[in-house]
């Protein structure tokens, strides 16, 4: 589904974030909560927050219109996102139901966001997820439990530059050395 109109400033870049291993597998203490699909308790889930995810999300929310776009099921991803995004950084949440199933993978079709693609980014750990829009991608290394990980901090200067771009393709090509 297309996203509604926003209150973004002209020229502001939209950013889509992947949830699963990027941030949510994500502080250095475990949090426990129940997942309830269709009103039935399926299981308890423990979430470990990736180091610096709170600072990263806060800064991203200051620079971009942030949309969560994940191939995870909403019954799992929605409660995890509630825990992760307590400040309301994500202006919209798109789950597996919004992905395109293509050659055995759930692909995030950025054209469905209703935003200008030359001003849209996707941060994701899986190239298969952005196969329709590889030129919009900022790849991120998967994270599982490394307490010394600083990947999100290292990405902030990249996003600070991209937030000023009129055309993200030009800046991403420069970063890739093309």
C-alpha positions as CSV (number, residue, x, y, z in Angstrom):
1,X,0.0,0.0,0.0
2,X,1.1,3.5,-0.8
3,X,1.9,5.7,2.2
4,X,-0.1,8.9,2.7
5,X,1.2,12.4,2.3
6,X,3.8,13.6,4.8
7,X,4.8,16.7,6.5
8,X,8.4,16.3,5.2
9,X,10.3,19.4,4.1
10,X,10.8,19.7,0.3
11,X,13.8,17.6,-0.7
12,X,13.8,15.5,2.4
13,X,14.8,11.9,1.8
14,X,12.8,8.9,2.9
15,X,14.5,6.0,4.5
16,X,13.2,2.5,4.9
17,X,14.7,0.2,7.6
18,X,14.9,-3.5,7.9
19,X,14.0,-4.9,11.3
20,X,15.1,-8.5,11.6
21,X,18.9,-9.0,12.1
22,X,19.7,-5.4,11.5
23,X,18.4,-4.0,14.8
24,X,16.1,-6.3,16.6
25,X,18.1,-9.5,17.2
26,X,19.0,-5.4,19.1
27,X,20.6,-2.8,24.2
28,X,22.7,-5.0,26.2
29,X,19.9,-6.4,28.3
30,X,17.2,-8.9,27.3
31,X,13.6,-7.8,27.3
32,X,10.8,-10.4,27.4
33,X,7.3,-10.1,25.9
34,X,4.6,-12.3,24.6
35,X,3.5,-12.4,21.0
36,X,-0.2,-12.8,20.4
37,X,-1.4,-13.7,16.9
38,X,-5.1,-13.8,16.6
39,X,-5.6,-13.4,20.4
40,X,-3.7,-16.6,21.3
41,X,-0.3,-16.5,23.1
42,X,2.1,-18.3,20.8
43,X,5.4,-17.7,22.6
44,X,7.5,-15.5,24.6
45,X,10.2,-13.7,22.7
46,X,13.4,-12.3,24.0
47,X,14.9,-9.2,22.3
48,X,18.5,-8.1,22.5
49,X,19.0,-4.6,21.1
50,X,21.9,-4.0,18.8
51,X,24.4,-1.6,20.4
52,X,23.7,2.1,19.5
53,X,20.3,1.3,18.0
54,X,18.6,3.9,20.1
55,X,21.0,6.7,19.1
56,X,20.9,5.5,15.5
57,X,17.1,5.6,15.3
58,X,16.9,9.0,17.1
59,X,19.4,10.5,14.6
60,X,17.7,8.9,11.6
61,X,14.3,10.3,12.7
62,X,15.9,13.8,12.8
63,X,17.2,13.5,9.2
64,X,14.6,11.3,7.4
65,X,11.0,10.2,7.1
66,X,11.6,6.7,8.5
67,X,9.4,3.8,7.5
68,X,9.8,0.3,8.9
69,X,9.7,-2.2,6.0
70,X,10.3,-5.7,7.1
71,X,9.7,-9.2,5.7
72,X,8.8,-10.3,9.2
73,X,5.2,-11.1,10.0
74,X,3.3,-8.3,11.6
75,X,2.3,-10.5,14.6
76,X,6.0,-10.7,15.5
77,X,7.4,-7.5,14.2
78,X,4.8,-5.1,15.5
79,X,5.4,-5.9,19.2
80,X,9.2,-5.9,18.6
81,X,8.9,-2.5,16.9
82,X,6.8,-1.2,19.8
83,X,9.7,-2.0,22.1
84,X,12.4,-0.7,19.7
85,X,10.7,2.5,18.7
86,X,9.3,4.0,21.9
87,X,9.8,7.6,20.5
88,X,7.7,7.0,17.4
89,X,10.5,7.4,14.9
90,X,8.8,5.2,12.3
91,X,6.0,7.1,10.5
92,X,4.7,3.8,9.0
93,X,5.2,0.1,9.4
94,X,5.1,-2.3,6.5
95,X,5.3,-6.0,7.1
96,X,5.5,-9.2,5.0
97,X,2.1,-8.5,3.6
98,X,3.5,-5.4,1.9
99,X,6.4,-7.3,0.3
100,X,6.4,-9.0,-3.1
101,X,7.1,-12.7,-3.1
102,X,9.7,-13.1,-6.0
103,X,11.7,-16.2,-6.7
104,X,11.4,-17.6,-3.2
105,X,12.2,-14.3,-1.4
106,X,10.2,-11.5,0.1
107,X,11.2,-8.3,-1.7
108,X,10.6,-4.8,-0.5
109,X,9.3,-2.9,-3.5
110,X,10.2,0.7,-2.8
111,X,7.9,2.0,-5.5
112,X,5.0,0.9,-3.3
113,X,5.9,3.7,-0.8
114,X,4.6,6.3,-3.2
115,X,7.8,8.3,-2.8
116,X,10.3,9.6,-5.4
117,X,12.8,6.8,-5.7
118,X,15.8,9.1,-6.3
119,X,15.1,10.4,-2.7
120,X,14.4,7.0,-1.1
121,X,16.9,4.7,0.7
122,X,16.7,1.2,2.1
123,X,18.9,0.0,4.9
124,X,19.0,-3.8,4.8
125,X,21.2,-6.8,5.6
126,X,19.8,-8.9,2.8
127,X,20.5,-8.0,-0.9
128,X,17.6,-10.3,-1.9
129,X,15.2,-7.9,0.0
130,X,16.1,-5.0,-2.2
131,X,16.7,-6.8,-5.5
132,X,14.2,-4.5,-7.2
133,X,16.0,-1.4,-6.1
134,X,19.7,-2.2,-5.5
135,X,20.7,1.4,-6.3
136,X,18.7,2.7,-3.3
137,X,20.4,0.3,-0.8
138,X,22.7,1.0,2.0
139,X,23.8,-2.5,3.0
140,X,24.3,-3.3,6.7
141,X,26.1,-6.3,8.3
142,X,23.8,-8.7,10.1
143,X,24.0,-8.6,13.9
144,X,23.2,-11.3,16.3
145,X,25.0,-10.7,19.7
146,X,28.3,-8.9,19.4
147,X,28.3,-6.4,22.3
148,X,31.2,-4.5,20.7
149,X,29.4,-3.9,17.4
150,X,29.5,-0.3,16.2
151,X,28.1,-0.7,12.7
152,X,25.2,1.7,13.3
153,X,27.5,4.4,14.6
154,X,29.7,4.0,11.6
155,X,26.7,4.4,9.2
156,X,25.6,7.7,10.7
157,X,28.1,9.9,8.7
158,X,26.9,8.1,5.5
159,X,23.3,8.9,6.3
160,X,24.2,12.5,7.3
161,X,25.7,13.0,3.8
162,X,22.7,11.3,2.1
163,X,20.2,13.4,4.0
164,X,21.6,16.5,2.1
165,X,21.4,14.8,-1.3
166,X,19.1,15.9,-4.0
167,X,19.6,12.5,-5.6
168,X,20.6,9.6,-3.5
169,X,21.8,7.6,-6.5
170,X,24.7,10.0,-7.2
171,X,25.9,9.9,-3.6
172,X,25.5,6.1,-3.3
173,X,27.4,5.6,-6.5
174,X,30.2,7.8,-5.1
175,X,30.3,5.7,-1.9
176,X,30.5,2.5,-3.9
177,X,33.3,4.0,-6.0
178,X,31.3,4.0,-9.3
